[in-house]
Amino acid sequence: MEGWTQTLGTPALLGIAAGAVGLILLLIMQFRVHAFVALILVSLITALLTGLPTGEVLNVLNDGFGKTLGSVALLVGLGAMLGRLVETSGGAKVLADSLVSRFGESRAPLALGIASLIFGFPIFFDAGLIVMLPVVFAVARRLNEPVLRYGLPAAGAFSVMHVFVPPHPGPVAAGELLGANTGTLIGLGLLVALPTWYLSSYLFGLWAGRRFPLPVPDLLSGGPQEIELPAKLPSAGTVILMLLLPLILIFGNTGLDLLTKAGSVNGDAEWVKFVRLLGSTPVALLISVLAASVVLGLQRGRDKVTVEKLLDSALPGIASVILITGAGGMFGGVLRASGIGDAIESSLSGLGIPVILAAFLVAGILRVAQGSATVALLTAAALIQPSVAAGGFNAGQTAAIVLATAAGSVIASHVNDSGFWLVGRLMNMDVPTTLRTWTVMETLIGVIGFLFAALLFLLF
């Protein structure tokens, strides 16, 4: 900050950082303060304790909050709209039925898991799980098989996509804080998510189905639907195309960026700038939402007013996620401006702990302590941001660090995590069984995901 110099030493700054994280956990866990309020309050207290000029505190808070929201809100909002259109068009049922028919009944868990991976790209974990579980239950009931054999691979698929792959808010916000390229993060996120899902969710789900032969619950088995499906359902190919469209555009932008840096393409050419604009993540998602509004909305027999209401209904549920993400960016801004980030960076260097391992461990500790993967991911990313900035890492290594942080944020889901209760209740499991199944699976996702992220880091 211009005209201001930090006079506190490294031990004092590290003590303030530890106290700030502890206060966040205390407020959220003990006093049940909303994470959004807790992060703002602790950001303010931290700024004052570190001696930031009083007249500049509000500017630092607003700057950290605004920079994070500037990118995250667009991606999360448009991603939620795309997911809502896919969800209400009947695409989940169509794609699941198509995959089951192609793979056969013996491979139905694999088919349902693949369908969940595809739908997990734009649809958030909670919404995707609720949309897919009626299909999962119907298949399990038809084949007279235990519910976990089909339910855990599907739930794990939504979890790995939500944890590792943009446009989900966690990897988007962490990528923004650590300076990761979105296209690179999506590509490497998929490389981590897919094998992680197979090892931690699909294979474990098959074992858990045998070990815990729970019957299919009656929940979500029928009755009135919130949104009636259109009479004219889309084909599986159409749904897949709508989900691939933003990926194709984003990867096109990343490819042109690499060609420009290699000197194979003139980056100043207008056509290159235009194509790269179309492939920027917000514009790619905007194009996809517009295309889906026509293909999955108007062409399914819905009028313009209904499509507009469907898009609007996607936004209230993500408001809290967006605000918490912005508040996490505010906390990170205070850590950087006050010099705490530099103190943490120098301490990590002195201890000799690799940044990627430190990111995983810090996120994991925060996750176990307070339950929220988003809060754990954002706080850990903010703490290691100066170390990443000072490390001179390339785009692939930076993305791998984001993924390692995300892996830490998902381990050991237990009673302080809303996802623990959601999965347990929907699949009619008691607490001990949920701990032996869901908690173990989430820990496997975190550990295996970290190992793949670390491998990618070494390869780059």
C-alpha positions in Angstrom: 0.0 0.0 0.0 1.5 3.3 -1.1 2.9 5.4 1.7 2.5 2.7 4.4 5.0 0.2 5.7 4.2 -2.7 8.0 6.2 -2.4 11.3 5.0 -5.7 12.9 7.4 -8.6 12.8 6.8 -12.0 11.3 5.9 -13.7 14.6 3.2 -11.1 15.3 1.7 -11.3 11.8 1.6 -15.1 12.0 -0.1 -14.9 15.4 -2.7 -12.5 14.0 -3.2 -14.9 11.0 -3.7 -17.9 13.3 -6.0 -15.9 15.5 -8.0 -14.8 12.5 -8.5 -18.3 11.2 -9.4 -19.5 14.7 -11.9 -16.7 15.1 -13.6 -17.6 11.8 -13.9 -21.2 12.9 -15.2 -20.2 16.4 -17.8 -17.8 14.9 -19.1 -20.4 12.4 -18.9 -23.5 14.6 -19.6 -22.3 18.1 -21.7 -19.2 17.7 -23.4 -20.3 14.4 -22.6 -17.0 12.7 -23.2 -17.1 9.0 -20.0 -17.6 7.0 -20.6 -14.4 5.0 -20.9 -12.3 8.2 -18.0 -14.1 9.9 -15.6 -13.5 7.0 -16.4 -9.8 6.8 -16.1 -9.3 10.5 -12.8 -11.1 10.8 -11.4 -9.3 7.7 -12.2 -6.0 9.4 -10.7 -7.0 12.7 -7.5 -8.4 11.0 -7.1 -5.2 9.0 -7.2 -3.1 12.2 -4.9 -5.4 14.3 -2.3 -5.4 11.6 -2.1 -1.6 11.6 -3.5 -0.8 8.2 -4.3 2.9 7.9 -7.9 3.4 9.2 -8.8 5.5 6.2 -7.7 2.7 3.8 -9.4 -0.2 5.6 -12.7 0.1 3.7 -10.9 0.4 0.4 -8.9 -2.8 1.1 -12.1 -4.7 2.0 -14.0 -3.4 -1.0 -11.1 -4.1 -3.3 -10.8 -7.7 -2.2 -14.5 -8.3 -2.3 -15.1 -6.6 -5.7 -12.2 -8.3 -7.5 -13.4 -11.7 -6.5 -17.0 -11.1 -7.4 -16.1 -9.5 -10.7 -15.3 -12.9 -12.2 -16.9 -15.4 -9.9 -20.5 -14.0 -9.9 -20.7 -14.2 -13.7 -19.4 -17.7 -13.9 -21.5 -19.1 -11.1 -24.7 -17.3 -12.2 -24.5 -18.3 -15.8 -23.4 -21.9 -14.8 -26.5 -22.2 -12.6 -28.8 -21.0 -15.3 -27.4 -23.5 -17.8 -27.8 -26.2 -15.2 -31.4 -25.2 -14.5 -32.3 -25.5 -18.2 -30.7 -28.9 -18.4 -32.4 -30.0 -15.2 -35.9 -28.9 -16.1 -35.8 -30.1 -19.7 -35.8 -33.7 -18.6 -32.2 -34.1 -19.8 -31.1 -36.0 -16.7 -33.6 -38.8 -17.2 -33.0 -39.0 -20.9 -29.3 -39.2 -20.6 -29.4 -41.7 -17.8 -31.9 -44.0 -19.6 -29.8 -43.8 -22.8 -26.6 -44.7 -21.0 -28.2 -47.6 -19.1 -29.6 -49.0 -22.3 -26.2 -48.8 -24.0 -24.1 -50.1 -21.2 -26.6 -52.8 -20.1 -28.0 -53.6 -16.7 -24.8 -55.1 -15.3 -23.0 -51.9 -15.9 -25.8 -49.6 -14.7 -23.8 -48.1 -11.8 -21.1 -47.1 -14.4 -23.7 -45.7 -16.7 -25.4 -43.6 -14.0 -22.0 -42.4 -12.7 -21.0 -41.2 -16.2 -24.4 -39.5 -16.6 -23.8 -37.8 -13.2 -20.3 -36.7 -14.3 -21.7 -35.1 -17.5 -24.5 -33.3 -15.6 -22.0 -32.4 -12.8 -20.3 -29.9 -15.1 -22.9 -27.2 -14.9 -25.2 -28.4 -12.1 -24.3 -27.8 -8.5 -23.9 -30.8 -6.1 -27.2 -30.5 -4.2 -29.3 -29.8 -7.2 -27.7 -32.4 -9.4 -28.0 -35.1 -6.7 -31.7 -34.4 -6.2 -32.3 -34.4 -9.9 -30.4 -37.7 -10.5 -31.5 -39.7 -7.4 -35.0 -40.5 -8.6 -33.5 -42.1 -11.7 -30.9 -43.9 -9.6 -33.6 -45.2 -7.2 -35.8 -46.3 -10.1 -32.9 -48.3 -11.7 -31.9 -49.9 -8.4 -35.5 -50.9 -7.7 -36.0 -52.3 -11.1 -32.9 -54.5 -10.8 -33.6 -55.3 -7.2 -30.1 -54.1 -6.1 -28.9 -52.3 -2.9 -29.2 -48.5 -3.2 -25.6 -47.7 -2.4 -24.3 -49.7 -5.4 -25.9 -47.0 -7.6 -26.2 -44.1 -5.3 -22.6 -43.6 -4.2 -21.1 -43.6 -7.8 -23.7 -40.9 -8.7 -23.2 -38.8 -5.6 -19.4 -39.1 -5.9 -19.6 -38.0 -9.5 -21.4 -34.8 -8.6 -18.9 -34.3 -5.7 -15.7 -34.5 -7.8 -17.1 -32.2 -10.5 -18.2 -29.7 -7.9 -14.8 -29.8 -6.2 -12.4 -29.8 -9.1 -14.0 -28.3 -12.2 -15.1 -24.8 -13.0 -17.7 -23.2 -13.3 -18.4 -24.4 -9.8 -17.7 -21.7 -7.3 -14.9 -23.3 -5.3 -12.3 -23.9 -8.1 -13.4 -20.7 -9.8 -12.7 -18.6 -6.7 -9.5 -20.4 -5.8 -8.3 -20.1 -9.4 -9.0 -16.4 -9.3 -7.1 -15.9 -6.0 -4.1 -17.9 -7.2 -4.0 -16.6 -10.8 -4.8 -19.9 -12.6 -5.9 -19.9 -16.2 -9.5 -21.1 -16.4 -9.1 -23.2 -19.5 -6.0 -24.9 -18.0 -7.9 -25.4 -14.8 -10.8 -27.0 -16.5 -8.6 -29.4 -18.5 -6.5 -30.5 -15.6 -9.5 -30.5 -13.3 -11.1 -33.1 -15.6 -7.8 -35.1 -15.7 -8.0 -35.2 -11.9 -11.7 -35.6 -11.5 -12.4 -38.6 -13.8 -9.8 -41.1 -12.5 -10.4 -39.9 -9.0 -14.2 -40.6 -9.4 -13.5 -44.1 -10.8 -11.2 -45.1 -7.9 -12.9 -43.4 -5.0 -16.6 -43.4 -5.9 -17.3 -46.1 -8.6 -15.2 -48.9 -7.2 -15.8 -48.0 -3.6 -19.6 -47.7 -4.4 -19.6 -51.3 -5.7 -17.9 -52.5 -2.5 -20.1 -50.5 -0.2 -23.2 -51.8 -2.0 -22.2 -55.3 -1.0 -21.0 -54.4 2.5 -24.1 -52.3 3.3 -27.0 -53.8 1.4 -29.5 -51.1 2.1 -32.9 -51.2 0.4 -34.0 -48.4 -2.0 -35.8 -45.7 0.0 -39.3 -44.5 -0.9 -38.1 -40.9 -0.9 -38.0 -39.2 -4.3 -39.9 -42.1 -5.9 -42.7 -40.1 -7.4 -45.5 -37.6 -6.6 -46.0 -34.1 -7.9 -42.9 -32.4 -9.4 -41.8 -28.9 -8.8 -41.5 -28.3 -12.5 -43.4 -30.4 -15.0 -41.2 -31.9 -17.6 -42.0 -30.9 -21.2 -43.9 -33.3 -23.4 -41.1 -33.1 -26.0 -37.9 -34.3 -24.2 -34.5 -33.6 -25.8 -32.3 -36.4 -27.1 -29.3 -37.5 -25.2 -27.0 -36.2 -28.0 -28.7 -32.8 -27.8 -28.1 -32.6 -24.0 -24.5 -33.7 -24.3 -23.9 -31.0 -27.1 -25.3 -28.3 -24.8 -23.0 -29.3 -22.0 -20.0 -29.6 -24.3 -20.6 -26.2 -26.0 -19.0 -24.0 -23.3 -16.1 -26.5 -23.0 -15.4 -26.3 -26.7 -15.4 -22.5 -26.7 -13.2 -22.2 -23.6 -10.7 -24.8 -24.9 -10.6 -22.9 -28.2 -9.5 -19.8 -26.3 -6.9 -21.7 -24.4 -5.5 -23.2 -27.6 -5.2 -19.9 -29.3 -3.5 -18.5 -26.3 -0.9 -21.3 -26.5 -0.4 -20.8 -30.3 0.0 -17.0 -29.8 2.7 -17.5 -27.1 4.4 -20.0 -29.4 4.4 -17.5 -32.3 2.3 -19.6 -34.5 -0.6 -17.2 -34.6 -0.6 -13.4 -34.6 -2.2 -12.4 -31.3 -2.9 -8.9 -32.6 -5.1 -10.1 -35.5 -8.7 -9.1 -35.0 -10.1 -12.5 -35.8 -7.9 -14.0 -33.1 -9.1 -11.4 -30.5 -12.7 -12.1 -31.5 -12.4 -15.9 -31.2 -10.7 -15.5 -27.9 -13.5 -13.2 -26.7 -16.0 -15.9 -27.6 -13.9 -18.4 -25.7 -13.5 -16.4 -22.5 -15.4 -18.2 -19.8 -18.2 -15.7 -19.1 -18.9 -15.2 -22.8 -18.8 -19.0 -23.5 -21.3 -19.6 -20.7 -23.5 -16.7 -21.9 -23.6 -18.2 -25.4 -24.3 -21.6 -23.9 -27.2 -20.3 -21.8 -28.7 -18.5 -24.9 -28.4 -21.7 -27.0 -29.9 -23.8 -24.2 -32.7 -21.4 -23.8 -33.7 -22.1 -27.4 -32.8 -25.8 -27.7 -33.9 -26.9 -24.2 -36.6 -24.3 -23.7 -38.4 -22.9 -26.6 -37.9 -25.9 -28.8 -39.4 -28.1 -26.0 -42.7 -26.2 -26.3 -42.1 -23.7 -23.5 -43.0 -20.1 -24.1 -40.6 -17.2 -23.5 -42.1 -16.3 -20.1 -41.6 -19.8 -18.8 -38.0 -19.9 -20.0 -37.4 -16.5 -18.3 -38.9 -17.8 -15.0 -36.7 -20.9 -15.2 -33.6 -18.8 -15.6 -34.6 -16.5 -12.8 -35.3 -19.5 -10.5 -31.7 -20.6 -10.8 -30.3 -17.4 -9.1 -31.7 -17.3 -5.5 -30.1 -20.6 -4.5 -26.6 -19.4 -5.5 -26.8 -15.9 -3.9 -25.3 -17.2 -0.6 -22.5 -19.0 -2.4 -21.5 -15.9 -4.4 -21.5 -13.7 -1.3 -19.5 -16.1 0.8 -17.0 -16.4 -2.1 -16.7 -12.6 -2.3 -16.2 -12.4 1.5 -13.4 -15.0 1.1 -11.8 -12.8 -1.5 -12.1 -9.9 1.0 -10.2 -11.9 3.7 -7.5 -12.7 1.1 -7.2 -9.0 0.2 -6.6 -8.1 3.8 -3.9 -10.8 4.2 -2.1 -9.5 1.2 -2.4 -5.8 2.0 -1.3 -6.2 5.6 1.8 -8.2 4.9 0.5 -11.4 6.6 0.6 -13.2 3.2 4.3 -12.4 2.8 5.0 -13.6 6.4 3.2 -16.9 5.7 5.2 -17.3 2.4 8.5 -16.8 4.1 7.6 -19.2 6.9 6.6 -21.9 4.5 9.8 -21.4 2.6 11.8 -21.7 5.9 10.0 -24.9 6.9 10.7 -26.5 3.5 7.1 -27.6 3.0 6.1 -27.6 -0.7 3.4 -25.2 -1.4 1.2 -27.8 -3.0 1.3 -30.0 0.2 0.8 -27.0 2.4 -2.3 -26.0 0.4 -3.8 -29.5 0.8 -3.0 -29.7 4.5 -4.4 -26.3 5.4 -7.6 -26.8 3.4 -8.0 -30.2 5.0 -7.6 -28.9 8.5 -10.1 -26.1 7.9 -12.6 -28.5 6.3 -12.5 -30.9 9.2 -12.8 -28.1 11.7 -15.8 -26.2 10.3 -17.5 -28.3 7.6 -17.8 -25.9 4.6 -15.7 -26.9 1.7 -16.1 -23.5 0.2 -14.9 -21.7 3.3 -12.0 -24.1 3.6 -11.0 -23.7 0.0 -11.2 -19.9 0.0 -9.4 -19.5 3.3 -6.6 -21.9 2.3 -6.2 -20.3 -1.1 -6.0 -16.8 0.5 -3.3 -18.0 3.0 -1.1 -19.6 0.3 -1.6 -16.9 -2.4 1.6 -15.0 -1.6 3.6 -18.2 -1.7 2.1 -19.1 -5.1 2.8 -15.5 -6.4 6.4 -15.7 -5.3 7.0 -19.2 -6.5 7.2 -18.4 -10.2 5.0 -21.4 -11.1 3.8 -22.0 -14.7 0.1 -22.2 -15.7 0.0 -26.0 -15.2 1.6 -25.9 -11.8 -0.6 -23.1 -10.6 -3.7 -25.1 -11.7 -2.4 -28.2 -9.9 -2.0 -26.2 -6.7 -5.6 -25.0 -7.0 -6.7 -28.7 -7.5 -4.6 -29.8 -4.5 -6.3 -27.1 -2.3 -9.7 -28.2 -3.6 -8.8 -31.8 -2.7 -8.0 -30.8 0.8 -11.3 -29.0 1.1 -13.4 -32.1 0.5 -11.9 -34.7 2.9 -13.6 -36.1 5.9 -17.2 -34.8 5.4 -18.9 -35.4 8.8 -21.7 -34.0 11.0 -20.7 -30.4 10.5 -21.2 -30.6 6.7 -24.6 -30.1 5.2 -23.7 -32.6 2.4 -23.2 -35.3 5.0 -26.8 -34.9 6.2 -28.2 -34.5 2.6 -26.7 -37.7 1.3 -27.5 -39.7 4.5 -31.1 -38.6 4.6 -31.8 -39.0 0.9 -30.4 -42.6 1.0 -32.0 -43.4 4.3 -28.8 -44.1 6.2 -28.2 -43.7 9.9 -25.2 -41.6 11.1 -22.8 -44.5 11.7 -23.5 -45.9 8.2 -23.1 -42.5 6.6 -19.7 -42.1 8.3 -18.6 -45.5 7.0 -19.7 -44.8 3.5 -20.1 -41.1 2.5 -17.3 -39.9 4.9 -14.9 -42.5 3.7 -15.7 -41.8 0.0 -15.2 -38.1 0.4 -11.8 -38.7 2.1 -10.8 -41.0 -0.7 -11.8 -38.3 -3.2 -9.6 -35.8 -1.3 -6.5 -38.0 -0.9 -6.6 -39.6 -4.4 -7.4 -36.2 -6.0 -4.4 -34.7 -4.2 -2.1 -37.5 -5.5 -3.2 -36.9 -9.1 -2.8 -33.1 -8.6 0.7 -33.6 -7.2 1.6 -35.9 -10.1 0.5 -33.2 -12.6 2.5 -30.6 -10.7 5.6 -32.7 -11.1 5.0 -33.3 -14.8 4.8 -29.6 -15.5 
